[in-house]
């Protein structure tokens, strides 16, 4: 991917800022008023000194305090409107970007998640978007405020002494060179900071997800060293930005100080020759001192701008990721349940096929089991059914319809799944069971589904029953309880095709017997596909598919496969010798 131009990134960012143009216009107008008052006050020092203190004009001295008070009240009002509306635009842009990112993440294909760490994605949503605030309304308003103040002060200086003002025009080329060199370096460093933040987030998240393994296997020091290394890399890159910014500011201020010294020398000559009044001298010196701050702000703004642009670049790169294609045009209200795989081939990487010429049929009301060693392609085959991956060769037919012809929503409504790796949300039990059906399901239906999954015995013991919060991924429940919630969710969805990935693996013997009865009742009118690790759980399956290295090598019922005395028979005998062995 070619490196996008900063101007193109900023123009795209301004399309978001432009949606709040009224608040932005108020902020810019208020900033202009604020800067104009500061410039006016510097100019006001001349008559204040000449008329008030030297000429002792009593009329002027009577009105001067009132005028200053009125002007500074106006300055305070302008400051409020400027700051409030800048914050309003910035936070609105951040909110909108985060909303768009989250919505976009829901549409990205499985392949994107296969190649992206959650730490990197989270760093973009949290950190990079926050940096965008520095490149949106903040920078724009600071640029207007500082530029307008500089222009106002230059007008004051020209009106007071055009000869002395010309000295400052000598500075502009030198300051421009410093800012240009610094901005290039800061932009390059800012992109590396984005990467270091992503790495830091990934390290922290990895520990939080696996803290039990880390502590159980004594990996605390190893994880600490990995995190410390990432933290040091982030600090080093941050300090390089600070150094570049500080050098830039110091350089600009040094040049300005040299010009100021020369100005003092020339001004002293003008005063001695009565060319410049004392008030004029104070006014032009105050203007030259006051101009240093907006010059510094413009210089530091370059750093803010490029850090924000680096954040915007990563945000827009994620927003530009190609979404999951939904090229289906047909809808299916409820499938009868016949599924056919025909000459199916699939690969994650071009050079290696994961599935090779898979062909078999699943009938309604029948149970089909997939067995085989780890890495044989069982889970990959199942992931193709709801079209999490669509770039396969061959056909998958649902009731004779190619699944590519069905819309994704229509297709995925036909499947319920229960996995041994249960995913629950930090919500109530009721919302986890009714997930995806919050608005069209009653509490009775939820309870009936939980009862069918033999979950109500432990739910009734909880303080708020089905309305009890269960923590992140159901951390407050046992493994068996979590799996029964997942089964209840599948029961409530009532899809015509049921996918079970060792759905009873986390249950005790008594619960497993009850669940098996519930699942058998559920299976009678449904097409069921079981990924089996324990072969004892699929002895009664109507059809057992044996896979190895992505190929279908044996197929038949339990008795036929044992009689064949092939791979299935060997695996079955192995498990009888070693009951704890998992394939």
C-alpha positions as CSV (number, residue, x, y, z in Angstrom):
1,X,0.0,0.0,0.0
2,X,1.4,3.4,-1.0
3,X,1.9,6.0,1.7
4,X,-1.0,8.4,1.5
5,X,-0.2,12.1,1.2
6,X,-0.8,14.2,4.4
7,X,-3.0,16.6,2.5
8,X,-5.3,13.8,1.2
9,X,-5.6,12.4,4.8
10,X,-6.4,15.9,6.2
11,X,-9.0,16.6,3.5
12,X,-10.7,13.3,4.3
13,X,-10.6,14.1,8.0
14,X,-12.1,17.6,7.3
15,X,-15.2,15.9,5.8
16,X,-16.0,14.6,9.3
17,X,-15.2,18.0,10.8
18,X,-17.4,19.7,8.2
19,X,-20.5,17.9,9.4
20,X,-20.3,20.1,12.5
21,X,-19.6,23.3,10.6
22,X,-21.8,25.6,12.7
23,X,-20.0,24.8,15.9
24,X,-16.7,25.0,14.1
25,X,-17.6,28.4,12.6
26,X,-18.5,29.7,16.1
27,X,-15.2,28.4,17.5
28,X,-13.2,30.1,14.7
29,X,-15.1,33.4,15.0
30,X,-14.7,33.3,18.8
31,X,-10.9,32.6,18.3
32,X,-10.6,35.5,16.0
33,X,-12.3,37.8,18.5
34,X,-10.1,36.5,21.3
35,X,-6.9,37.1,19.2
36,X,-8.0,40.5,18.1
37,X,-8.6,41.6,21.7
38,X,-5.1,40.4,22.6
39,X,-3.6,42.3,19.7
40,X,-5.7,45.4,20.6
41,X,-4.5,45.4,24.2
42,X,-0.9,45.4,23.0
43,X,-1.6,48.4,20.8
44,X,-3.5,50.0,23.7
45,X,-0.3,50.1,25.8
46,X,0.9,53.0,23.6
47,X,-1.8,55.6,24.4
48,X,-2.0,54.2,28.0
49,X,1.7,55.1,28.5
50,X,1.7,58.3,26.4
51,X,-1.7,59.9,27.3
52,X,-2.2,58.4,30.7
53,X,1.2,58.2,32.4
54,X,3.2,60.9,30.6
55,X,0.6,63.4,29.5
56,X,-1.7,62.7,32.6
57,X,-4.9,63.0,30.5
58,X,-7.5,62.6,33.3
59,X,-10.4,62.0,30.9
60,X,-8.5,59.1,29.3
61,X,-7.5,57.7,32.8
62,X,-11.1,57.8,33.9
63,X,-12.4,55.7,31.0
64,X,-9.4,53.4,30.5
65,X,-10.2,50.9,33.4
66,X,-13.8,50.6,32.3
67,X,-12.8,50.0,28.7
68,X,-10.2,47.4,29.7
69,X,-12.8,45.6,31.9
70,X,-15.4,45.5,29.1
71,X,-12.9,44.3,26.6
72,X,-11.7,41.5,28.9
73,X,-15.2,40.4,29.7
74,X,-15.7,40.0,26.0
75,X,-12.4,38.2,25.8
76,X,-13.6,35.7,28.5
77,X,-16.9,35.1,26.6
78,X,-15.0,34.5,23.3
79,X,-12.6,32.1,25.1
80,X,-15.5,30.1,26.5
81,X,-17.3,29.8,23.1
82,X,-14.0,29.0,21.4
83,X,-13.0,26.2,23.8
84,X,-16.4,24.7,24.2
85,X,-17.1,24.5,20.5
86,X,-13.6,23.2,19.7
87,X,-14.2,20.4,22.2
88,X,-17.7,19.8,20.8
89,X,-16.4,19.3,17.3
90,X,-13.4,17.2,18.4
91,X,-15.4,14.8,20.6
92,X,-18.2,14.5,18.0
93,X,-15.6,13.5,15.3
94,X,-14.1,11.0,17.7
95,X,-17.5,9.6,18.6
96,X,-18.5,9.3,14.9
97,X,-15.2,7.6,13.9
98,X,-15.5,5.1,16.8
99,X,-19.1,4.3,15.8
100,X,-18.1,3.9,12.1
101,X,-15.1,1.7,13.1
102,X,-17.2,-0.6,15.3
103,X,-19.9,-0.9,12.6
104,X,-17.2,-1.6,10.0
105,X,-15.6,-4.2,12.2
106,X,-18.9,-6.1,12.2
107,X,-18.8,-6.3,8.4
108,X,-15.2,-7.4,7.9
109,X,-14.5,-11.0,6.7
110,X,-13.1,-13.8,8.8
111,X,-9.8,-13.5,6.9
112,X,-9.2,-10.0,8.3
113,X,-9.5,-11.3,11.9
114,X,-7.2,-14.3,11.0
115,X,-4.4,-11.8,10.2
116,X,-5.0,-9.1,12.8
117,X,-4.4,-9.1,16.5
118,X,-7.2,-7.8,18.7
119,X,-4.6,-5.6,20.5
120,X,-3.9,-3.7,17.2
121,X,-7.6,-3.3,16.5
122,X,-8.3,-2.0,20.0
123,X,-5.4,0.5,19.8
124,X,-6.9,2.0,16.6
125,X,-10.4,2.3,18.2
126,X,-9.1,3.7,21.5
127,X,-5.7,5.4,20.9
128,X,-5.5,6.3,17.2
129,X,-9.0,7.8,17.2
130,X,-8.1,9.9,20.2
131,X,-5.1,11.2,18.4
132,X,-7.4,12.3,15.5
133,X,-8.7,15.0,17.8
134,X,-5.3,16.7,17.6
135,X,-5.6,16.9,13.8
136,X,-9.2,17.9,13.5
137,X,-10.9,21.0,15.1
138,X,-8.1,21.5,17.6
139,X,-5.4,22.2,15.1
140,X,-7.7,24.1,12.8
141,X,-8.8,26.5,15.5
142,X,-5.3,26.8,17.0
143,X,-4.0,27.7,13.5
144,X,-6.7,30.4,13.1
145,X,-6.2,31.8,16.6
146,X,-2.4,31.9,16.4
147,X,-2.3,33.2,12.8
148,X,-4.8,35.9,13.5
149,X,-2.9,37.0,16.6
150,X,0.3,37.1,14.7
151,X,-1.3,39.1,11.9
152,X,-2.9,41.5,14.5
153,X,0.5,42.0,16.3
154,X,2.2,42.6,13.0
155,X,-0.3,45.3,12.2
156,X,0.4,46.8,15.6
157,X,4.1,46.7,14.9
158,X,3.8,48.2,11.4
159,X,1.6,51.0,12.6
160,X,4.1,51.7,15.4
161,X,7.4,51.4,13.4
162,X,7.5,49.8,10.0
163,X,11.4,49.7,10.0
164,X,11.5,47.6,13.2
165,X,8.8,45.3,11.9
166,X,10.8,44.5,8.7
167,X,13.3,42.7,11.0
168,X,10.6,40.1,11.7
169,X,10.0,39.3,8.1
170,X,13.6,38.1,7.9
171,X,12.7,35.3,10.3
172,X,9.9,33.8,8.2
173,X,12.1,31.7,5.8
174,X,14.2,30.4,8.6
175,X,11.2,29.4,10.8
176,X,9.6,27.8,7.7
177,X,12.6,25.6,7.2
178,X,12.7,24.5,10.8
179,X,9.0,23.6,10.8
180,X,9.2,21.7,7.5
181,X,12.2,19.5,8.7
182,X,10.5,18.9,12.1
183,X,7.1,18.0,10.6
184,X,8.5,15.3,8.3
185,X,10.4,13.7,11.2
186,X,7.4,13.9,13.6
187,X,5.1,12.3,11.1
188,X,7.4,9.4,10.6
189,X,7.9,9.0,14.3
190,X,4.1,9.2,15.0
191,X,3.4,6.3,12.7
192,X,6.0,4.2,14.7
193,X,4.3,5.3,17.9
194,X,1.0,3.9,16.6
195,X,2.7,0.5,16.1
196,X,4.3,0.6,19.5
197,X,0.9,1.3,21.1
198,X,-0.7,-1.6,19.2
199,X,2.1,-3.9,20.5
200,X,1.7,-2.6,24.0
201,X,-2.1,-3.2,23.9
202,X,-1.6,-6.7,22.5
203,X,0.8,-7.6,25.3
204,X,-1.5,-6.4,28.0
205,X,-4.6,-8.1,26.4
206,X,-2.7,-11.3,25.9
207,X,-1.9,-11.5,29.6
208,X,-5.4,-10.5,30.7
209,X,-6.9,-13.3,28.6
210,X,-4.4,-15.9,29.7
211,X,-3.6,-14.9,33.3
212,X,-4.5,-18.3,34.7
213,X,-2.1,-20.1,32.3
214,X,0.6,-17.5,33.0
215,X,0.4,-18.0,36.8
216,X,-0.2,-21.7,36.6
217,X,2.9,-22.3,34.5
218,X,5.1,-19.6,36.2
219,X,5.3,-17.3,33.2
220,X,5.0,-14.1,35.1
221,X,8.6,-13.0,34.6
222,X,8.5,-13.9,30.9
223,X,5.3,-11.9,30.3
224,X,6.7,-8.9,32.4
225,X,9.8,-8.8,30.3
226,X,7.8,-8.8,27.1
227,X,5.6,-6.0,28.3
228,X,8.6,-4.0,29.7
229,X,10.3,-4.3,26.3
230,X,7.1,-3.0,24.5
231,X,6.8,-0.2,27.1
232,X,10.5,0.8,26.6
233,X,10.1,0.9,22.8
234,X,7.0,3.1,23.2
235,X,8.8,5.5,25.6
236,X,11.8,5.7,23.3
237,X,9.6,6.7,20.3
238,X,7.6,9.1,22.4
239,X,10.9,10.8,23.6
240,X,12.1,11.1,20.0
241,X,9.0,13.1,19.2
242,X,9.5,15.3,22.3
243,X,13.1,15.9,21.3
244,X,12.2,16.9,17.7
245,X,9.4,19.2,19.0
246,X,11.6,20.8,21.6
247,X,14.4,21.4,19.1
248,X,11.9,23.0,16.8
249,X,10.5,25.3,19.5
250,X,13.9,26.2,20.8
251,X,15.2,27.0,17.3
252,X,12.2,29.3,16.5
253,X,12.5,31.1,19.9
254,X,16.3,31.5,19.5
255,X,15.8,33.2,16.0
256,X,13.1,35.4,17.5
257,X,15.3,36.3,20.4
258,X,18.1,37.4,18.1
259,X,15.6,39.5,16.1
260,X,14.3,41.0,19.4
261,X,17.8,42.0,20.5
262,X,18.5,43.7,17.2
263,X,15.1,45.4,17.5
264,X,16.0,46.7,21.0
265,X,19.2,48.2,19.6
266,X,17.5,50.0,16.7
267,X,14.6,51.1,18.9
268,X,17.0,52.7,21.4
269,X,18.5,54.8,18.5
270,X,15.0,55.8,17.4
271,X,14.0,56.9,20.9
272,X,17.1,59.0,21.3
273,X,16.4,60.6,17.9
274,X,12.7,61.2,19.0
275,X,11.5,59.0,16.1
276,X,9.7,56.6,18.5
277,X,7.7,57.7,21.6
278,X,8.1,55.8,24.9
279,X,4.6,54.4,24.5
280,X,5.4,53.3,21.0
281,X,8.6,51.6,22.2
282,X,6.6,49.7,25.0
283,X,3.9,48.8,22.5
284,X,6.2,47.4,19.8
285,X,8.3,45.5,22.4
286,X,5.2,44.0,23.9
287,X,4.0,43.0,20.5
288,X,7.4,41.3,19.7
289,X,7.3,39.5,23.0
290,X,3.7,38.5,22.6
291,X,4.3,37.1,19.1
292,X,6.6,34.5,20.4
293,X,3.8,32.5,22.0
294,X,1.6,32.1,18.8
295,X,4.8,31.3,16.9
296,X,5.6,28.5,19.4
297,X,1.9,27.3,19.2
298,X,2.2,27.1,15.4
299,X,5.4,25.1,15.8
300,X,4.1,22.7,18.3
301,X,0.9,22.4,16.3
302,X,3.0,20.7,13.6
303,X,3.7,17.9,16.0
304,X,0.1,17.6,17.1
305,X,-1.0,17.7,13.5
306,X,1.3,14.9,12.3
307,X,0.5,12.7,15.3
308,X,-3.1,13.2,14.6
309,X,-2.6,12.5,10.9
310,X,-0.7,9.3,11.8
311,X,-3.7,8.3,13.9
312,X,-6.1,9.2,11.1
313,X,-4.1,7.2,8.6
314,X,-4.4,4.0,10.6
315,X,-8.1,4.7,11.2
316,X,-8.8,5.2,7.5
317,X,-6.8,2.2,6.5
318,X,-9.0,0.1,8.8
319,X,-12.2,1.8,7.4
320,X,-10.9,1.0,3.9
321,X,-10.6,-2.7,4.6
322,X,-12.8,-4.6,2.2
323,X,-16.0,-5.7,3.9
324,X,-17.5,-9.2,3.8
325,X,-19.2,-9.6,0.4
326,X,-22.9,-10.4,0.4
327,X,-23.5,-11.3,-3.2
328,X,-26.6,-13.4,-2.5
329,X,-29.9,-12.3,-3.8
330,X,-32.3,-15.1,-2.6
331,X,-33.8,-15.4,0.9
332,X,-34.9,-18.5,2.7
333,X,-37.4,-18.2,5.6
334,X,-36.7,-21.6,7.0
335,X,-34.8,-24.4,5.3
336,X,-36.0,-28.0,5.2
337,X,-32.5,-29.0,6.2
338,X,-30.8,-31.0,3.4
339,X,-27.2,-30.0,3.0
340,X,-24.9,-31.2,0.2
341,X,-21.1,-30.7,-0.1
342,X,-20.0,-31.2,-3.7
343,X,-16.2,-31.4,-4.7
344,X,-15.3,-28.8,-2.0
345,X,-11.8,-27.4,-2.0
346,X,-10.5,-24.6,0.2
347,X,-7.2,-23.1,1.3
348,X,-6.3,-20.3,3.7
349,X,-3.0,-19.8,1.8
350,X,-2.7,-20.3,-2.0
351,X,0.1,-22.9,-1.7
352,X,-1.7,-25.2,0.7
353,X,-5.1,-26.8,0.5
354,X,-6.9,-27.3,3.8
355,X,-9.9,-29.1,2.2
356,X,-9.6,-31.4,-0.8
357,X,-12.6,-32.7,-2.9
358,X,-15.0,-33.1,0.0
359,X,-18.4,-34.6,-1.1
360,X,-21.2,-35.9,1.2
361,X,-24.9,-35.2,2.1
362,X,-26.6,-34.4,5.3
363,X,-30.3,-35.3,5.6
364,X,-33.0,-33.6,7.7
365,X,-33.5,-35.4,11.0
366,X,-30.1,-37.2,10.7
367,X,-26.9,-36.8,12.6
368,X,-23.6,-36.5,10.8
369,X,-20.4,-36.6,12.7
370,X,-17.0,-35.3,11.7
371,X,-14.1,-37.1,13.3
372,X,-10.3,-37.0,12.8
373,X,-7.1,-35.8,14.3
374,X,-6.5,-32.1,15.1
375,X,-5.8,-30.2,11.9
376,X,-7.7,-32.5,9.6
377,X,-10.1,-29.7,8.5
378,X,-13.2,-30.4,10.6
379,X,-13.6,-26.9,12.0
380,X,-12.7,-25.3,8.6
381,X,-15.5,-27.4,6.9
382,X,-18.0,-26.2,9.5
383,X,-17.0,-22.6,9.1
384,X,-17.9,-22.7,5.4
385,X,-21.5,-23.5,6.0
386,X,-22.5,-20.0,7.2
387,X,-20.1,-18.6,4.6
388,X,-17.5,-17.2,7.0
389,X,-15.2,-17.9,4.1
390,X,-16.8,-17.6,0.6
391,X,-13.7,-18.2,-1.6
392,X,-13.9,-21.9,-1.8
393,X,-14.2,-24.1,-4.9
394,X,-17.0,-26.5,-5.4
395,X,-20.6,-26.2,-4.0
396,X,-22.5,-26.2,-0.8
397,X,-26.2,-26.7,-1.4
398,X,-29.0,-26.0,1.1
399,X,-32.3,-27.6,0.0
400,X,-30.8,-27.7,-3.5
401,X,-29.9,-24.0,-3.4
402,X,-26.2,-22.9,-3.8
403,X,-25.5,-21.1,-0.5
404,X,-23.7,-18.4,-2.6
405,X,-27.1,-17.4,-3.9
406,X,-28.5,-16.8,-0.4
407,X,-28.1,-13.5,1.5
408,X,-25.8,-13.8,4.4
409,X,-28.5,-12.9,6.9
410,X,-30.9,-15.4,5.4
411,X,-28.2,-18.1,5.3
412,X,-27.0,-17.7,8.9
413,X,-30.5,-17.7,10.3
414,X,-30.6,-21.4,9.3
415,X,-27.8,-22.5,11.8
416,X,-27.5,-22.8,15.6
417,X,-24.2,-23.8,17.0
418,X,-22.9,-24.9,20.4
419,X,-19.1,-25.1,20.8
420,X,-16.9,-26.4,23.6
421,X,-15.3,-22.9,23.5
422,X,-18.4,-21.1,24.8
423,X,-18.6,-17.3,24.1
424,X,-20.8,-15.4,26.5
425,X,-21.2,-11.7,27.0
426,X,-20.9,-9.4,30.1
427,X,-24.7,-9.2,30.4
428,X,-27.6,-11.0,32.0
429,X,-28.3,-14.7,31.6
430,X,-31.6,-13.8,29.8
431,X,-29.8,-11.6,27.3
432,X,-27.2,-14.2,26.6
433,X,-29.8,-16.9,25.9
434,X,-31.9,-14.5,23.8
435,X,-28.9,-13.1,22.0
436,X,-29.9,-11.7,18.6
437,X,-33.6,-12.0,19.5
438,X,-34.0,-9.3,22.2
439,X,-37.2,-7.7,20.8
440,X,-39.2,-10.7,19.6
441,X,-38.9,-13.2,22.5
442,X,-40.8,-13.4,25.8
443,X,-39.4,-14.2,29.3
444,X,-41.4,-17.5,29.2
445,X,-39.6,-18.6,26.0
446,X,-36.2,-17.8,27.6
447,X,-37.1,-19.9,30.7
448,X,-38.4,-22.7,28.5
449,X,-35.2,-22.8,26.6
450,X,-33.1,-22.7,29.8
451,X,-35.3,-25.6,31.2
452,X,-34.7,-27.6,28.0
453,X,-31.0,-27.1,28.5
454,X,-31.2,-28.2,32.2
455,X,-30.0,-24.7,33.2
456,X,-32.8,-23.6,35.5
457,X,-31.6,-25.7,38.4
458,X,-28.6,-23.4,38.9
459,X,-30.3,-20.2,37.5
460,X,-32.9,-20.4,40.2
461,X,-30.2,-20.3,42.9
462,X,-28.8,-17.0,41.6
463,X,-29.8,-13.8,43.3
464,X,-31.7,-12.4,40.3
465,X,-32.4,-15.6,38.4
466,X,-32.2,-15.1,34.6
467,X,-31.6,-11.4,35.1
468,X,-28.3,-12.0,36.9
469,X,-25.1,-10.5,35.4
470,X,-22.6,-13.2,34.6
471,X,-19.4,-11.1,34.0
472,X,-17.0,-11.1,31.1
473,X,-17.4,-14.3,29.1
474,X,-19.5,-15.8,32.0
475,X,-16.6,-15.7,34.4
476,X,-19.0,-16.0,37.4
477,X,-20.3,-19.4,36.1
478,X,-18.7,-22.8,36.0
479,X,-17.7,-24.4,32.7
480,X,-20.7,-26.7,32.7
481,X,-23.1,-23.8,33.5
482,X,-21.7,-21.7,30.7
483,X,-22.1,-24.5,28.3
484,X,-25.8,-25.0,29.3
485,X,-26.4,-21.3,28.7
486,X,-24.9,-21.8,25.2
487,X,-27.2,-24.8,24.6
488,X,-30.2,-22.8,25.8
489,X,-29.3,-20.1,23.3
490,X,-29.2,-22.7,20.4
491,X,-32.5,-24.1,21.6
492,X,-34.2,-20.7,21.6
493,X,-32.9,-19.8,18.1
494,X,-34.7,-22.9,16.9
495,X,-32.7,-23.1,13.6
496,X,-33.2,-26.1,11.2
497,X,-29.5,-27.0,11.2
498,X,-27.7,-27.7,14.5
499,X,-23.9,-27.7,14.8
500,X,-22.4,-29.2,17.9
501,X,-18.7,-29.0,18.6
502,X,-18.3,-31.4,21.6
503,X,-21.2,-29.5,23.2
504,X,-21.2,-31.6,26.4
505,X,-17.5,-31.7,27.1
506,X,-17.6,-29.4,30.1
507,X,-20.5,-31.1,31.8
508,X,-20.5,-33.6,34.7
509,X,-21.7,-37.1,34.0
510,X,-25.2,-36.6,35.3
511,X,-25.7,-33.2,33.5
512,X,-24.3,-34.7,30.3
513,X,-27.0,-37.4,30.4
514,X,-29.7,-34.9,30.8
515,X,-28.2,-32.7,28.1
516,X,-27.8,-35.6,25.7
517,X,-31.5,-36.3,26.1
518,X,-32.4,-32.6,25.5
519,X,-30.1,-32.6,22.4
520,X,-31.6,-35.8,21.1
521,X,-35.0,-34.3,21.3
522,X,-33.8,-31.2,19.6
523,X,-32.1,-33.3,16.8
524,X,-35.1,-35.3,15.7
525,X,-36.5,-32.7,13.3
526,X,-33.2,-31.0,12.5
527,X,-30.1,-31.6,10.5
528,X,-27.3,-32.1,13.0
529,X,-23.6,-31.9,12.3
530,X,-21.3,-33.0,15.2
531,X,-17.6,-32.3,15.5
532,X,-16.5,-35.2,17.7
533,X,-13.4,-35.5,19.8
534,X,-14.7,-38.4,21.9
535,X,-15.8,-41.1,19.6
536,X,-18.1,-42.6,22.2
537,X,-20.4,-39.5,21.8
538,X,-21.1,-40.3,18.1
539,X,-21.6,-44.1,18.1
540,X,-25.3,-43.5,17.3
541,X,-24.7,-41.0,14.5
542,X,-26.4,-41.9,11.2
543,X,-23.2,-41.0,9.2
544,X,-19.7,-40.6,10.4
545,X,-17.2,-38.7,8.2
546,X,-13.5,-39.5,8.9
547,X,-11.1,-36.8,7.8
548,X,-7.4,-36.7,7.5
549,X,-5.2,-33.9,6.1
550,X,-8.2,-32.2,4.6
551,X,-9.6,-35.3,2.8
552,X,-12.6,-37.5,3.4
553,X,-11.0,-40.9,3.8
554,X,-13.9,-43.0,5.4
555,X,-17.6,-42.7,5.7
556,X,-20.4,-44.8,7.2
557,X,-22.1,-45.6,10.5
558,X,-20.2,-46.8,13.6
559,X,-20.6,-50.5,13.0
560,X,-19.6,-50.3,9.3
561,X,-16.5,-48.3,10.1
562,X,-15.4,-50.7,12.8
563,X,-15.9,-53.6,10.4
564,X,-13.8,-51.7,7.8
565,X,-10.9,-51.8,10.4
566,X,-9.4,-48.6,9.0
567,X,-8.5,-45.2,10.5
568,X,-11.8,-44.9,12.5
569,X,-11.4,-48.3,14.0
570,X,-7.8,-47.5,15.1
571,X,-8.8,-44.2,16.7
572,X,-11.7,-45.9,18.5
573,X,-9.5,-48.6,19.9
574,X,-6.9,-46.0,20.9
575,X,-9.5,-44.1,22.9
576,X,-10.7,-47.3,24.7
577,X,-7.2,-47.9,25.8
578,X,-6.7,-44.3,26.8
579,X,-10.0,-42.8,27.8
580,X,-8.5,-39.3,28.4
581,X,-7.0,-39.1,24.9
582,X,-8.5,-36.4,22.7
583,X,-8.2,-36.4,19.0
